[in-house]
């Protein structure tokens, strides 16, 4: 099949590069190019694709790959993610989120031993390292902790410790609207960017789905949370949203500013969930108050 056109795609700050490849006969595919130090990700993507496909979870099909050269050709699912549909009425979006919730249940049924071999677990230590990035990149420079900053730091550390206590389950790790792609007949979805699949807290993927980029109304959120321990969910959501703030700010410092608009909602969501936790209820109001002036810059 003859090559017609190659179009570079906009990514985040990863050193991976993506191109939409146009072939004769209106056939498209996505070419992923992995630099030498990221080529293990190529092999891991092959493994996570296999695991998810075996469970019946829709992912982009791998058309060809040469991970030793850092090249992979995958199915082109289009450029519209669920996040791009965020202005659609919730009567339409809620069906997508219900399908996404079912996908999380299927991901958690993946063989834990195989998932454990792919990536380090999302345990208390890793959860805390993620928040340390937010602490140094955002909270500390803006004095969000106030005069009692050490109290906030201790509370966040305790939050991560408690998150790491339940037995971990397979988790996508970044299961949110920007990584979900509507495909085929409504409301079918595919999940992308799944190479970070690992063991993590049972409520983590649901917390990501409901608190990253897309925030469902209360009634729908309550439906999606059925079967989860409420306190564990609020911990996951607090950690996830605060981690996202640090990620977005760090991206901006590296030159990718397009996610800065998500900082205010992420920070407000963190405060909302933090206030519902024993370790956060006495601190959340002060954090929210000190954030007000900072948020005007976003």
C-alpha positions in Angstrom: 0.0 0.0 0.0 1.5 3.3 -1.0 2.2 6.2 1.4 0.2 9.4 0.6 0.9 11.7 3.5 2.5 11.9 7.0 1.1 14.5 9.5 2.7 15.2 12.9 0.4 15.1 15.8 0.4 17.3 18.9 1.4 15.4 22.1 2.2 16.4 25.6 5.8 16.6 26.8 6.7 12.9 26.3 9.7 12.3 24.1 7.6 10.0 22.0 6.4 11.4 18.7 3.2 10.5 16.9 2.2 10.9 13.2 -1.0 10.2 11.3 0.0 8.2 8.3 -2.3 8.4 5.3 -2.1 5.5 2.9 -3.8 5.0 -0.5 -7.4 4.1 -0.4 -8.1 6.6 2.5 -6.5 4.3 5.0 -5.0 5.9 8.1 -2.9 4.7 10.9 -0.9 6.2 13.8 2.9 5.9 13.8 4.5 6.0 17.2 8.2 6.7 17.3 10.0 5.9 20.6 13.4 7.3 21.3 16.0 4.8 22.4 15.6 5.3 26.1 11.8 4.9 25.9 11.8 1.7 23.8 10.9 -0.5 26.8 7.5 1.4 26.6 7.0 0.1 23.1 7.3 -3.5 24.3 5.1 -2.8 27.4 2.4 -1.3 25.1 2.4 -4.6 23.2 1.9 -6.5 26.5 -0.8 -4.3 27.8 -2.6 -4.4 24.4 -2.6 -8.2 24.6 -3.9 -8.3 28.2 -6.7 -5.8 27.5 -7.8 -7.4 24.2 -7.9 -10.8 25.9 -10.4 -9.3 28.4 -12.5 -7.9 25.6 -11.6 -4.3 26.3 -11.4 -2.1 23.2 -8.0 -0.7 22.5 -6.2 0.5 19.3 -5.1 -2.6 17.4 -1.3 -2.9 16.7 -0.8 -3.1 12.9 2.9 -3.6 13.0 5.8 -3.0 15.4 9.6 -3.0 15.6 10.3 -2.1 19.2 14.1 -2.7 18.7 13.9 0.3 16.3 11.3 2.2 18.4 8.6 2.0 15.8 4.9 1.0 16.1 2.0 1.4 13.7 -1.4 1.3 15.5 -5.1 1.6 14.5 -6.2 5.2 14.0 -9.3 5.7 16.2 -9.7 9.4 15.2 -8.8 12.6 17.0 -12.0 13.0 19.1 -11.7 11.9 22.8 -14.5 11.9 25.3 -13.0 15.1 26.7 -13.6 16.7 23.3 -17.3 16.0 23.8 -17.4 17.7 27.2 -19.9 20.4 25.9 -22.4 17.7 24.9 -25.5 17.3 27.2 -25.0 14.9 30.2 -27.9 12.9 28.8 -25.5 11.8 26.1 -22.3 11.7 28.1 -23.7 9.6 31.0 -23.9 6.6 28.7 -20.3 6.8 27.9 -19.4 7.0 31.5 -21.4 4.0 32.3 -19.5 2.0 29.7 -16.3 3.4 31.1 -17.2 2.2 34.5 -17.8 -1.3 33.1 -14.4 -1.2 31.5 -12.8 -0.5 34.9 -14.5 -3.6 36.3 -13.0 -5.6 33.4 -9.6 -4.1 33.9 -9.7 -5.2 37.6 -10.3 -8.8 36.4 -7.0 -8.9 34.6 -4.4 -11.5 35.9 -2.8 -9.6 38.8 0.5 -11.5 38.5 0.9 -10.5 34.9 0.0 -6.9 35.6 2.4 -6.8 38.5 5.3 -7.7 36.2 4.7 -4.7 33.9 5.2 -1.6 36.2 5.9 -0.7 39.8 2.7 -0.7 41.9 0.9 2.5 42.6 1.6 2.0 46.3 2.0 4.5 49.2 5.5 5.4 48.2 4.7 6.2 44.6 1.5 8.0 45.4 3.6 10.2 47.8 6.3 10.9 45.2 3.6 12.1 42.8 2.3 14.6 45.5 5.9 15.7 46.2 6.0 17.0 42.7 2.9 19.1 43.3 4.3 20.2 46.6 7.6 21.5 45.2 6.1 22.8 41.9 3.0 24.5 43.1 2.0 24.3 46.8 5.2 25.4 48.3 6.0 28.3 45.9 2.5 29.7 46.4 2.5 29.2 50.1 -0.7 27.1 50.0 0.2 25.4 53.2 0.3 28.7 55.1 2.3 29.0 58.3 1.4 25.4 59.2 2.8 24.0 55.9 4.2 21.0 57.8 0.7 20.0 58.9 -0.5 19.9 55.4 2.5 17.9 54.2 2.0 15.4 57.1 -1.7 15.1 56.2 -0.9 14.4 52.5 1.7 11.8 53.5 -0.9 10.1 55.8 -3.4 10.2 52.9 -1.0 8.3 50.7 -0.1 5.8 53.5 -3.8 5.0 54.0 -4.3 4.7 50.2 -1.6 2.0 50.1 -3.3 -0.2 52.8 -5.9 -2.2 50.8 -4.9 -5.0 48.6 -4.1 -3.5 45.1 -5.9 -4.4 41.9 -5.1 -4.0 38.2 -5.5 -0.3 37.2 -5.1 1.6 34.0 -3.5 4.4 36.1 -4.7 7.3 33.8 -8.3 6.3 33.1 -9.9 9.6 32.3 -11.8 11.4 29.5 -8.7 12.4 27.5 -7.7 8.7 27.3 -11.2 7.5 26.2 -12.2 7.5 22.6 -15.7 7.1 21.3 -15.8 4.4 18.6 -18.3 2.6 16.4 -21.9 2.6 17.6 -22.8 5.0 20.5 -21.9 4.6 23.3 -18.9 2.3 22.6 -15.5 3.4 23.9 -11.9 2.5 23.4 -9.1 3.2 26.0 -5.7 4.5 24.9 -2.4 5.3 26.6 -2.6 2.1 28.6 1.2 1.2 28.8 1.2 2.3 32.5 -1.1 -0.5 33.5 -0.2 -1.6 37.1 -1.5 -2.7 40.5 -3.1 0.2 42.5 -5.8 1.2 44.9 -9.2 -0.3 44.1 -10.9 3.1 43.7 -8.2 4.7 41.7 -9.5 4.4 38.2 -13.0 5.4 39.1 -11.6 8.4 40.9 -9.7 9.3 37.7 -12.8 8.9 35.6 -14.9 11.2 37.8 -12.3 13.8 38.7 -9.9 14.4 35.7 -11.0 16.7 32.9 -14.7 15.6 33.1 -16.7 15.9 36.3 -20.1 14.1 36.3 -23.1 15.6 38.1 -23.7 14.3 41.7 -26.4 11.8 40.8 -24.4 10.2 38.1 -21.2 10.2 40.2 -23.1 8.4 43.0 -24.2 5.7 40.5 -20.6 5.3 39.2 -19.3 4.9 42.8 -21.5 2.1 43.8 -19.6 -0.7 45.5 -16.7 1.5 46.5 -15.7 2.5 50.0 -16.5 6.2 50.2 -13.5 7.2 52.2 -11.1 5.3 49.9 -12.7 6.9 46.9 -12.3 10.4 48.4 -8.7 9.7 49.2 -8.0 8.5 45.6 -9.8 11.6 44.2 -7.9 13.9 46.5 -4.5 12.4 45.6 -5.4 12.2 41.9 -6.5 15.8 41.5 -3.7 17.3 43.5 -1.2 15.2 41.5 -2.8 16.5 38.3 -2.1 20.1 39.4 1.6 19.3 39.7 1.6 17.5 36.4 -0.1 20.4 34.6 2.2 23.0 36.1 5.3 21.0 35.3 4.1 20.5 31.7 3.7 24.3 31.4 7.3 24.8 32.7 8.5 22.5 30.0 6.6 24.5 27.3 3.2 22.7 27.1 0.7 25.1 28.6 -2.5 23.8 27.1 -3.5 21.9 30.3 -3.1 24.9 32.6 -6.8 25.7 32.2 -7.5 22.4 34.1 -5.7 23.6 37.2 -8.5 25.5 38.9 -11.1 22.7 38.6 -8.5 20.1 39.7 -7.5 22.2 42.7 -11.1 22.8 43.7 -11.9 19.1 43.4 -8.9 18.3 45.6 -10.2 20.6 48.3 -13.7 19.1 48.1 -12.5 15.6 48.6 -9.8 16.5 51.1 -12.4 18.1 53.3 -14.3 14.7 53.5 -11.3 12.9 55.0 -10.2 12.7 58.7 -6.7 13.8 57.8 -8.0 16.8 55.7 -11.2 18.2 57.2 -9.4 20.6 59.6 -7.1 21.9 56.8 -9.2 22.0 53.7 -10.8 25.4 54.4 -7.4 27.1 54.8 -6.1 25.5 51.7 -9.1 26.7 49.7 -8.8 30.3 51.1 -5.1 30.5 50.2 -5.8 29.2 46.7 -8.3 31.9 45.7 -5.7 34.5 44.8 -3.5 32.0 43.1 -6.3 30.7 40.9 -6.9 34.2 39.4 -3.8 33.7 37.4 -5.2 30.7 35.6 
